[in-house]
C-alpha cells in the first residue's frame, strides 16, 4: 500500500511535467510543418 501511495503522485507529477513541456513546445512552434508549404505551390 505504501508503494501505491508513493507511485501514484509520482506518476501524476511526471505526467504533468511532460504535459507542460509539450504545451511549451507547441506554443513555441516546435511542431510547425516547415517542409510542406514550399512544395505545396509546386503541386498547384
CHARMM internal coordinates of N, CA and C (Angstrom, degrees):
IC EDIT
DIST 1 N 1 CA 1.4557
DIST 1 CA 1 C 1.5218
ANGL 1 N 1 CA 1 C 110.94
DIST 1 C 2 N 1.3325
ANGL 1 CA 1 C 2 N 116.37
DIHE 1 N 1 CA 1 C 2 N -34.64
DIST 2 N 2 CA 1.4586
ANGL 1 C 2 N 2 CA 119.57
DIHE 1 CA 1 C 2 N 2 CA 179.50
DIST 2 CA 2 C 1.5154
ANGL 2 N 2 CA 2 C 111.69
DIHE 1 C 2 N 2 CA 2 C -65.68
DIST 2 C 3 N 1.3408
ANGL 2 CA 2 C 3 N 116.20
DIHE 2 N 2 CA 2 C 3 N -33.02
DIST 3 N 3 CA 1.4608
ANGL 2 C 3 N 3 CA 119.86
DIHE 2 CA 2 C 3 N 3 CA 179.76
DIST 3 CA 3 C 1.5263
ANGL 3 N 3 CA 3 C 110.48
DIHE 2 C 3 N 3 CA 3 C -67.10
DIST 3 C 4 N 1.3137
ANGL 3 CA 3 C 4 N 117.43
DIHE 3 N 3 CA 3 C 4 N -40.07
DIST 4 N 4 CA 1.4665
ANGL 3 C 4 N 4 CA 120.88
DIHE 3 CA 3 C 4 N 4 CA 179.44
DIST 4 CA 4 C 1.5226
ANGL 4 N 4 CA 4 C 110.07
DIHE 3 C 4 N 4 CA 4 C -66.56
DIST 4 C 5 N 1.3138
ANGL 4 CA 4 C 5 N 116.74
DIHE 4 N 4 CA 4 C 5 N -40.00
DIST 5 N 5 CA 1.4643
ANGL 4 C 5 N 5 CA 120.59
DIHE 4 CA 4 C 5 N 5 CA 179.69
DIST 5 CA 5 C 1.5234
ANGL 5 N 5 CA 5 C 111.02
DIHE 4 C 5 N 5 CA 5 C -65.89
DIST 5 C 6 N 1.3130
ANGL 5 CA 5 C 6 N 117.69
DIHE 5 N 5 CA 5 C 6 N -24.32
DIST 6 N 6 CA 1.4602
ANGL 5 C 6 N 6 CA 121.43
DIHE 5 CA 5 C 6 N 6 CA 178.14
DIST 6 CA 6 C 1.5249
ANGL 6 N 6 CA 6 C 111.77
DIHE 5 C 6 N 6 CA 6 C -89.71
DIST 6 C 7 N 1.3379
ANGL 6 CA 6 C 7 N 117.20
DIHE 6 N 6 CA 6 C 7 N -40.35
DIST 7 N 7 CA 1.4627
ANGL 6 C 7 N 7 CA 120.66
DIHE 6 CA 6 C 7 N 7 CA -172.58
DIST 7 CA 7 C 1.5308
ANGL 7 N 7 CA 7 C 113.71
DIHE 6 C 7 N 7 CA 7 C -79.12
DIST 7 C 8 N 1.3044
ANGL 7 CA 7 C 8 N 118.74
DIHE 7 N 7 CA 7 C 8 N -32.42
DIST 8 N 8 CA 1.4641
ANGL 7 C 8 N 8 CA 120.24
DIHE 7 CA 7 C 8 N 8 CA -179.56
DIST 8 CA 8 C 1.5285
ANGL 8 N 8 CA 8 C 111.56
DIHE 7 C 8 N 8 CA 8 C -65.19
DIST 8 C 9 N 1.3217
ANGL 8 CA 8 C 9 N 120.54
DIHE 8 N 8 CA 8 C 9 N -49.07
DIST 9 N 9 CA 1.4717
ANGL 8 C 9 N 9 CA 118.66
DIHE 8 CA 8 C 9 N 9 CA 175.98
DIST 9 CA 9 C 1.5243
ANGL 9 N 9 CA 9 C 112.94
DIHE 8 C 9 N 9 CA 9 C -64.55
DIST 9 C 10 N 1.3335
ANGL 9 CA 9 C 10 N 116.52
DIHE 9 N 9 CA 9 C 10 N -33.41
DIST 10 N 10 CA 1.4569
ANGL 9 C 10 N 10 CA 119.79
DIHE 9 CA 9 C 10 N 10 CA 177.22
DIST 10 CA 10 C 1.5265
ANGL 10 N 10 CA 10 C 110.77
DIHE 9 C 10 N 10 CA 10 C -64.47
DIST 10 C 11 N 1.3200
ANGL 10 CA 10 C 11 N 117.21
DIHE 10 N 10 CA 10 C 11 N -42.47
DIST 11 N 11 CA 1.4619
ANGL 10 C 11 N 11 CA 121.14
DIHE 10 CA 10 C 11 N 11 CA 178.80
DIST 11 CA 11 C 1.5296
ANGL 11 N 11 CA 11 C 110.96
DIHE 10 C 11 N 11 CA 11 C -65.88
DIST 11 C 12 N 1.3077
ANGL 11 CA 11 C 12 N 117.13
DIHE 11 N 11 CA 11 C 12 N -39.82
DIST 12 N 12 CA 1.4664
ANGL 11 C 12 N 12 CA 120.64
DIHE 11 CA 11 C 12 N 12 CA 178.40
DIST 12 CA 12 C 1.5245
ANGL 12 N 12 CA 12 C 110.49
DIHE 11 C 12 N 12 CA 12 C -66.23
DIST 12 C 13 N 1.3257
ANGL 12 CA 12 C 13 N 116.84
DIHE 12 N 12 CA 12 C 13 N -40.06
DIST 13 N 13 CA 1.4723
ANGL 12 C 13 N 13 CA 120.44
DIHE 12 CA 12 C 13 N 13 CA 178.74
DIST 13 CA 13 C 1.5284
ANGL 13 N 13 CA 13 C 110.76
DIHE 12 C 13 N 13 CA 13 C -65.99
DIST 13 C 14 N 1.3236
ANGL 13 CA 13 C 14 N 117.73
DIHE 13 N 13 CA 13 C 14 N -42.83
DIST 14 N 14 CA 1.4589
ANGL 13 C 14 N 14 CA 120.31
DIHE 13 CA 13 C 14 N 14 CA 178.54
DIST 14 CA 14 C 1.5281
ANGL 14 N 14 CA 14 C 111.28
DIHE 13 C 14 N 14 CA 14 C -65.59
DIST 14 C 15 N 1.3153
ANGL 14 CA 14 C 15 N 117.03
DIHE 14 N 14 CA 14 C 15 N -41.10
DIST 15 N 15 CA 1.4623
ANGL 14 C 15 N 15 CA 120.41
DIHE 14 CA 14 C 15 N 15 CA 177.32
DIST 15 CA 15 C 1.5186
ANGL 15 N 15 CA 15 C 111.50
DIHE 14 C 15 N 15 CA 15 C -62.53
DIST 15 C 16 N 1.3189
ANGL 15 CA 15 C 16 N 116.69
DIHE 15 N 15 CA 15 C 16 N -41.21
DIST 16 N 16 CA 1.4655
ANGL 15 C 16 N 16 CA 120.42
DIHE 15 CA 15 C 16 N 16 CA 177.72
DIST 16 CA 16 C 1.5152
ANGL 16 N 16 CA 16 C 112.05
DIHE 15 C 16 N 16 CA 16 C -65.63
DIST 16 C 17 N 1.3305
ANGL 16 CA 16 C 17 N 116.43
DIHE 16 N 16 CA 16 C 17 N -38.34
DIST 17 N 17 CA 1.4652
ANGL 16 C 17 N 17 CA 120.35
DIHE 16 CA 16 C 17 N 17 CA 178.15
DIST 17 CA 17 C 1.5217
ANGL 17 N 17 CA 17 C 111.06
DIHE 16 C 17 N 17 CA 17 C -63.15
DIST 17 C 18 N 1.3199
ANGL 17 CA 17 C 18 N 116.59
DIHE 17 N 17 CA 17 C 18 N -47.01
DIST 18 N 18 CA 1.4550
ANGL 17 C 18 N 18 CA 119.53
DIHE 17 CA 17 C 18 N 18 CA 179.69
DIST 18 CA 18 C 1.5247
ANGL 18 N 18 CA 18 C 111.72
DIHE 17 C 18 N 18 CA 18 C -67.65
DIST 18 C 19 N 1.3198
ANGL 18 CA 18 C 19 N 117.64
DIHE 18 N 18 CA 18 C 19 N -31.79
DIST 19 N 19 CA 1.4583
ANGL 18 C 19 N 19 CA 120.36
DIHE 18 CA 18 C 19 N 19 CA 175.28
DIST 19 CA 19 C 1.5247
ANGL 19 N 19 CA 19 C 110.89
DIHE 18 C 19 N 19 CA 19 C -64.41
DIST 19 C 20 N 1.3212
ANGL 19 CA 19 C 20 N 116.84
DIHE 19 N 19 CA 19 C 20 N -42.55
DIST 20 N 20 CA 1.4721
ANGL 19 C 20 N 20 CA 120.69
DIHE 19 CA 19 C 20 N 20 CA 177.68
DIST 20 CA 20 C 1.5191
ANGL 20 N 20 CA 20 C 110.11
DIHE 19 C 20 N 20 CA 20 C -63.18
DIST 20 C 21 N 1.3475
ANGL 20 CA 20 C 21 N 117.83
DIHE 20 N 20 CA 20 C 21 N -44.78
DIST 21 N 21 CA 1.4605
ANGL 20 C 21 N 21 CA 120.70
DIHE 20 CA 20 C 21 N 21 CA 178.36
DIST 21 CA 21 C 1.5263
ANGL 21 N 21 CA 21 C 111.26
DIHE 20 C 21 N 21 CA 21 C -60.67
DIST 21 C 22 N 1.3283
ANGL 21 CA 21 C 22 N 116.91
DIHE 21 N 21 CA 21 C 22 N -40.77
DIST 22 N 22 CA 1.4620
ANGL 21 C 22 N 22 CA 120.96
DIHE 21 CA 21 C 22 N 22 CA 179.22
DIST 22 CA 22 C 1.5225
ANGL 22 N 22 CA 22 C 110.93
DIHE 21 C 22 N 22 CA 22 C -64.55
DIST 22 C 23 N 1.3256
ANGL 22 CA 22 C 23 N 117.51
DIHE 22 N 22 CA 22 C 23 N -44.39
DIST 23 N 23 CA 1.4604
ANGL 22 C 23 N 23 CA 120.24
DIHE 22 CA 22 C 23 N 23 CA -179.60
DIST 23 CA 23 C 1.5292
ANGL 23 N 23 CA 23 C 111.79
DIHE 22 C 23 N 23 CA 23 C -65.85
DIST 23 C 24 N 1.3221
ANGL 23 CA 23 C 24 N 117.15
DIHE 23 N 23 CA 23 C 24 N -36.04
DIST 24 N 24 CA 1.4661
ANGL 23 C 24 N 24 CA 120.13
DIHE 23 CA 23 C 24 N 24 CA 176.43
DIST 24 CA 24 C 1.5221
ANGL 24 N 24 CA 24 C 110.06
DIHE 23 C 24 N 24 CA 24 C -66.05
DIST 24 C 25 N 1.3222
ANGL 24 CA 24 C 25 N 117.57
DIHE 24 N 24 CA 24 C 25 N -41.07
DIST 25 N 25 CA 1.4586
ANGL 24 C 25 N 25 CA 120.94
DIHE 24 CA 24 C 25 N 25 CA 179.50
DIST 25 CA 25 C 1.5257
ANGL 25 N 25 CA 25 C 111.03
DIHE 24 C 25 N 25 CA 25 C -65.10
DIST 25 C 26 N 1.3195
ANGL 25 CA 25 C 26 N 117.88
DIHE 25 N 25 CA 25 C 26 N -40.04
DIST 26 N 26 CA 1.4588
ANGL 25 C 26 N 26 CA 121.08
DIHE 25 CA 25 C 26 N 26 CA 178.36
DIST 26 CA 26 C 1.5245
ANGL 26 N 26 CA 26 C 110.21
DIHE 25 C 26 N 26 CA 26 C -66.41
DIST 26 C 27 N 1.3217
ANGL 26 CA 26 C 27 N 117.12
DIHE 26 N 26 CA 26 C 27 N -41.63
DIST 27 N 27 CA 1.4540
ANGL 26 C 27 N 27 CA 121.29
DIHE 26 CA 26 C 27 N 27 CA -179.28
DIST 27 CA 27 C 1.5295
ANGL 27 N 27 CA 27 C 111.64
DIHE 26 C 27 N 27 CA 27 C -66.12
DIST 27 C 28 N 1.3374
ANGL 27 CA 27 C 28 N 117.78
DIHE 27 N 27 CA 27 C 28 N -31.87
DIST 28 N 28 CA 1.4591
ANGL 27 C 28 N 28 CA 121.61
DIHE 27 CA 27 C 28 N 28 CA -179.57
DIST 28 CA 28 C 1.5274
ANGL 28 N 28 CA 28 C 113.31
DIHE 27 C 28 N 28 CA 28 C -85.47
DIST 28 C 29 N 1.3270
ANGL 28 CA 28 C 29 N 117.60
DIHE 28 N 28 CA 28 C 29 N 0.11
DIST 29 N 29 CA 1.4631
ANGL 28 C 29 N 29 CA 120.72
DIHE 28 CA 28 C 29 N 29 CA 176.48
DIST 29 CA 29 C 1.5131
ANGL 29 N 29 CA 29 C 114.39
DIHE 28 C 29 N 29 CA 29 C 84.13
DIST 29 C 30 N 1.3212
ANGL 29 CA 29 C 30 N 117.48
DIHE 29 N 29 CA 29 C 30 N 21.83
DIST 30 N 30 CA 1.4572
ANGL 29 C 30 N 30 CA 121.18
DIHE 29 CA 29 C 30 N 30 CA -178.39
DIST 30 CA 30 C 1.5254
ANGL 30 N 30 CA 30 C 111.71
DIHE 29 C 30 N 30 CA 30 C -62.97
DIST 30 C 31 N 1.3053
ANGL 30 CA 30 C 31 N 118.16
DIHE 30 N 30 CA 30 C 31 N -30.24
DIST 31 N 31 CA 1.4517
ANGL 30 C 31 N 31 CA 121.75
DIHE 30 CA 30 C 31 N 31 CA -174.20
DIST 31 CA 31 C 1.5266
ANGL 31 N 31 CA 31 C 112.58
DIHE 30 C 31 N 31 CA 31 C -104.55
DIST 31 C 32 N 1.3236
ANGL 31 CA 31 C 32 N 117.82
DIHE 31 N 31 CA 31 C 32 N 15.81
DIST 32 N 32 CA 1.4606
ANGL 31 C 32 N 32 CA 120.46
DIHE 31 CA 31 C 32 N 32 CA 176.90
DIST 32 CA 32 C 1.5233
ANGL 32 N 32 CA 32 C 109.62
DIHE 31 C 32 N 32 CA 32 C -69.27
DIST 32 C 33 N 1.3128
ANGL 32 CA 32 C 33 N 115.63
DIHE 32 N 32 CA 32 C 33 N 144.92
DIST 33 N 33 CA 1.4580
ANGL 32 C 33 N 33 CA 121.28
DIHE 32 CA 32 C 33 N 33 CA -179.29
DIST 33 CA 33 C 1.5250
ANGL 33 N 33 CA 33 C 108.31
DIHE 32 C 33 N 33 CA 33 C -87.99
DIST 33 C 34 N 1.3265
ANGL 33 CA 33 C 34 N 116.49
DIHE 33 N 33 CA 33 C 34 N 108.72
DIST 34 N 34 CA 1.4539
ANGL 33 C 34 N 34 CA 120.97
DIHE 33 CA 33 C 34 N 34 CA -178.23
DIST 34 CA 34 C 1.5222
ANGL 34 N 34 CA 34 C 112.94
DIHE 33 C 34 N 34 CA 34 C -98.41
DIST 34 C 35 N 1.3291
ANGL 34 CA 34 C 35 N 118.21
DIHE 34 N 34 CA 34 C 35 N -13.61
DIST 35 N 35 CA 1.4575
ANGL 34 C 35 N 35 CA 121.16
DIHE 34 CA 34 C 35 N 35 CA -176.37
DIST 35 CA 35 C 1.5137
ANGL 35 N 35 CA 35 C 113.12
DIHE 34 C 35 N 35 CA 35 C -91.44
DIST 35 C 36 N 1.3045
ANGL 35 CA 35 C 36 N 118.45
DIHE 35 N 35 CA 35 C 36 N -33.46
DIST 36 N 36 CA 1.4564
ANGL 35 C 36 N 36 CA 120.94
DIHE 35 CA 35 C 36 N 36 CA -173.56
DIST 36 CA 36 C 1.5298
ANGL 36 N 36 CA 36 C 114.13
DIHE 35 C 36 N 36 CA 36 C -74.51
DIST 36 C 37 N 1.3345
ANGL 36 CA 36 C 37 N 121.86
DIHE 36 N 36 CA 36 C 37 N -41.42
DIST 37 N 37 CA 1.4618
ANGL 36 C 37 N 37 CA 119.86
DIHE 36 CA 36 C 37 N 37 CA -176.88
DIST 37 CA 37 C 1.5346
ANGL 37 N 37 CA 37 C 114.88
DIHE 36 C 37 N 37 CA 37 C -59.55
DIST 37 C 38 N 1.3453
ANGL 37 CA 37 C 38 N 120.98
DIHE 37 N 37 CA 37 C 38 N -39.55
DIST 38 N 38 CA 1.4667
ANGL 37 C 38 N 38 CA 117.91
DIHE 37 CA 37 C 38 N 38 CA 177.88
DIST 38 CA 38 C 1.5262
ANGL 38 N 38 CA 38 C 113.50
DIHE 37 C 38 N 38 CA 38 C -66.67
DIST 38 C 39 N 1.3228
ANGL 38 CA 38 C 39 N 117.69
DIHE 38 N 38 CA 38 C 39 N -31.20
DIST 39 N 39 CA 1.4541
ANGL 38 C 39 N 39 CA 119.25
DIHE 38 CA 38 C 39 N 39 CA -179.71
DIST 39 CA 39 C 1.5267
ANGL 39 N 39 CA 39 C 112.79
DIHE 38 C 39 N 39 CA 39 C -86.99
DIST 39 C 40 N 1.3324
ANGL 39 CA 39 C 40 N 116.42
DIHE 39 N 39 CA 39 C 40 N -15.70
DIST 40 N 40 CA 1.4626
ANGL 39 C 40 N 40 CA 119.17
DIHE 39 CA 39 C 40 N 40 CA 179.53
DIST 40 CA 40 C 1.5204
ANGL 40 N 40 CA 40 C 111.89
DIHE 39 C 40 N 40 CA 40 C -65.47
DIST 40 C 41 N 1.3176
ANGL 40 CA 40 C 41 N 117.65
DIHE 40 N 40 CA 40 C 41 N -33.45
DIST 41 N 41 CA 1.4551
ANGL 40 C 41 N 41 CA 120.11
DIHE 40 CA 40 C 41 N 41 CA -179.76
DIST 41 CA 41 C 1.5361
ANGL 41 N 41 CA 41 C 110.92
DIHE 40 C 41 N 41 CA 41 C -68.47
DIST 41 C 42 N 1.3223
ANGL 41 CA 41 C 42 N 116.53
DIHE 41 N 41 CA 41 C 42 N -26.59
DIST 42 N 42 CA 1.4644
ANGL 41 C 42 N 42 CA 119.83
DIHE 41 CA 41 C 42 N 42 CA 178.24
DIST 42 CA 42 C 1.5259
ANGL 42 N 42 CA 42 C 111.84
DIHE 41 C 42 N 42 CA 42 C -74.83
DIST 42 C 43 N 1.3205
ANGL 42 CA 42 C 43 N 117.50
DIHE 42 N 42 CA 42 C 43 N -25.79
DIST 43 N 43 CA 1.4561
ANGL 42 C 43 N 43 CA 120.87
DIHE 42 CA 42 C 43 N 43 CA -179.65
DIST 43 CA 43 C 1.5268
ANGL 43 N 43 CA 43 C 112.70
DIHE 42 C 43 N 43 CA 43 C -83.34
DIST 43 C 44 N 1.3265
ANGL 43 CA 43 C 44 N 118.19
DIHE 43 N 43 CA 43 C 44 N -16.04
DIST 44 N 44 CA 1.4728
ANGL 43 C 44 N 44 CA 120.43
DIHE 43 CA 43 C 44 N 44 CA -178.53
DIST 44 CA 44 C 1.5045
ANGL 44 N 44 CA 44 C 112.18
DIHE 43 C 44 N 44 CA 44 C -76.48
END
COOR INIT
IC SEED 1 N 1 CA 1 C
IC BUILD
